[in-house]
Amino acid sequence: MRSCVVLALLPLACNPAPADTDGAASDATGPATTSTSEATTGDATTGDASDDTTGAPTADLDRSPVEFTCAPGEGPSDRFIDCVESFSPQGATFGQDRFPAVVYGPPMPGPANMGSLDVLALGCDGQITLYFDDPAIVDGPGPDLVIFENPIPLGDATFAEPARVLVSADGREWHAFPCDPAGDPALRGCAGVALVDPDADPDDPAHAGGDAFDLAELGLTTARYVRLIDVGVAYHGGRTWCGGGGGGFDLDAIAAVHAP
């Protein structure tokens, strides 16, 4: 059920976009699975999109190198995001009044059956690149990073505004987790899918909620950068949920699991 009556619990997404004159906007279809700095631009150049995700639109696999605006700190960091390397919102404004602090630190879950409002909206097709200082994200047993968004349960389903996840050890070479928003209703390998536990423990992926990722799946031992690219248009089949200031993927936090 996609009406704004149901999504009264979903203030960030209950602003459907006006119909696209080219017919791009459509009623949201497919399984319900949500979303919501001084904003800086970057990562606009499209890189090679040939290896990790079959059939993905090239723009969803932006592998352009970072501009290295984030610098290492003087001491070990915590297990969460340390710096926003770049942020390219597409029509979204929610959370920018608290940017960049809104994406730092542990997740801030909302009440049960509600999504967090402590988030930064990317907008449809928007993207953000995050930096992790030492010890960065390292491969260990099981999941290595957990990404927290704000999906909303709708009966037996979930309303989601997913994002593709890419990681890089050096800011130049990128690797994408397989994610097929147009062809996989379960959104396996995408972020913004799993509900966040109201008592989320980011130290324990089994009791945190959110979406967990294992660097070993990509053959990596470490990652310092994480890039999130909204793929909600591909998932929902149009730009219906792109309106308002809270469209697209809503980032709450990212936790590195194997931190000292």
N, C-alpha and C positions, 0 to 999 in steps of 0.2 A: 504494500500500500504506500503510495508516494504523495499523498495529499499533504498540504500544510497543516491540516488538523493533526495528523499523526506526527508530523515533523515540528509541532509546537515545542517539542522537547529538543529541537534541533535548530536554534536560532541562527546559527552560522550558515546553515545550508537551505533555509526556508526562504530563499530569495531567487526563485527561478529566473533565468535570464530571458529577456525578450526574444521573441522568435528571430532567428537569423534570416535576413532577406534572401540568402542563398540556400535556405532550407537546412542549414547545419543543425539548428536546434531541434530537438525532438523530445517527446515524453521520455523520462528515464525508464529504460527497459532493462531486463536482466535481473538477477537476484539482488535484493537489497543487501549490501555488505558495508564513516562520515568524515567529515572533515571539519575544519575551519579551513627600527634600524634606520635608523636612517637607512632607507633601502638603497643598496648599491646595485649596480648592474654588472653583469659579467657572464662568462660561460655561454656566450651566444653563438660561438662558432661550433658547427657540427663536425664531429670527428668520424672516424671509421666506425661503422656499425655492423660489422660483418661477423663477429665471432661468438658473443655470449648468448644473444637472444634471437632466435629465429623469427623472422617476419616482423620484427618490431619497427615502427616508424623511425626514420633516422633521427628526427628531433628528440625522440625519447631516449636516445643513446648518445647524448652529447659527451664526447670524450676530449673536449678542448682542455689544454693544460690550464692550471690555475695561474694567477698573477703573483702568487706568493706575497700577499698582503699580510698574512698571519705569520708571526715570528715566534720561534721557540721561547718559552719562559725561562726564568732563572732556576726553577726547581721543578720537581715532579708535580704533575697536575693531578686533579681528581679523575674519576672514571667517566666524566661527562664532557660534553662539548666545551672546548676551550676558546674557540674563535670562529666567527663567521667569515669565511674567505670571500664569498660573494652571495648576493641575493637578488634574484630577478623576478619580482612579483608580477603577475599578469592580471591587473584589475583588482586585486585583493588589497585590503588595507588593515584587516583585523590583526591586532597584535603589534602593529608597527609603532604604536605609542610606547611600547615597552621593549622595543628592539634595541640591542640584541639580547638583553638579559632574559627575555621571555623564553629563549631556547636553551639557556644555560641551567646547569644543576639537574637534580633528579626530576622525574615526572611528577606532575601535580594532578592526580586523577580527580574527576568530578564525582558527584554522588553516584550511588548505584543506579544503573540504567540511564545515566546521563553522561555526556561527553565533557571533557575538561574544557574550560574557557581560558586556561593558561597556555595558549597556543599561538602560533604564527601561521597565518594563512598564506599559501603560495599563489593561489589563483589557478585557474585552469591553464595548464601547460607551463606554469611557473616552476622555478627551480631554486635550490639553495645548496651551497657547498660549504661543508663544515670541516674544521680542523681540530685534530686531537694532538695535544702536546705529549711529550714523553710520559709514560711508556707507550703511548698510542694504543691502538687496538691490536692485540696479539692473538694468534691462534692457540687454542687450548682444547681440552676435552669439551665436546658439545658446542653450543652456540658461543659466539665471540662478541656479538653486539646485539642490542635490543633497541628497536625504534618504537617510540611511543607516539601515537596519534590520538584521535578521539572518536572512534567508531561508536555508533549508537545501536543498541539492540532494538529490533522491531519484530516482536513476536519470536518466531523461531529463526529469523534472519537477522542480518546486520546491514545498516546503511553505511557504505564505505566510499571514501574519496581517495583512491589508492595512488601510490607513487612508485616509480621504478627506483631501484637502489644500485648505485655504482660506488666502488671503493678504489682507492689508489694508495700505494705506499709512498709515492714520490711527487704526486700532483701532476704528473705527466702521462703516465700510463694507467688507463682506467679499465676496470673489469666490472661487468654488470651481472647481477644475479638474474637468472631467468625469470621473466614476468610477462605474462600474456594477457593483458587486461581485456582485449577484445575476444579472445578465444577460450579463456579459462574462467568460468564463473566463480570458482573458488579462490581466484587471485593468488595461487601459489607462487611464492617468490617475490610478491609485491609487499610494500609496507602500507600501513593504514588499514589493516584487515582485522587483526585480533583485538578483542576488547582489552582494556587496561584494568587490572585488578584494583579495586578501590583502596586496597591496602598494599599497593605494589611495592615489592622489594626488588629494586633494580640489581641487587647483588645475586639474586636467585632467579634465573629465567623461568624456572618451573612455577614460581609464585609471583611473577611480575605482570603477566599479561604482555601486551604488545607483540611485536613481530621480531622473532629471533633469526639471526643469520650466522652462518658458519663460514669463516674464511677458507677452510679446507675445501669447500665445494668449488672454489675458484682457483685452488692450488696456491693460495697465498699464506704466508706466515705472519704478516703484519699489514696494517693499513693505517694511514695517518689522516686521510681525507675521506669523507662520505658525501656523495652528491645525491640529492633527491629530486626527481623530476615528476611532476604531477602527470598522471595518465588517466584522469577521470573522464575526459571526453571519449577516449577509446573504450573505456569500460561501460559508461552509461549510453553510448551511442549518439551523443550530441552534447550540446552546451546548456542543457536545461538547468543544471545545478551550478552554473558559473556566475550567476547574478549576485548582486550585493557585494559587500566588502569581505565576506568570509568564504568565497568559493575556493574550491580546490583542496588539496592536501593540507592538513593542519598539523604542524610540527609542535609537539610538546617537549620531547627530550630524546636523547640517544645515550645509552649506557654501554661502556666497554666492560665486558663481563670479567675478563681475566686481568684485573688491575691489582698491583701489589697492595 
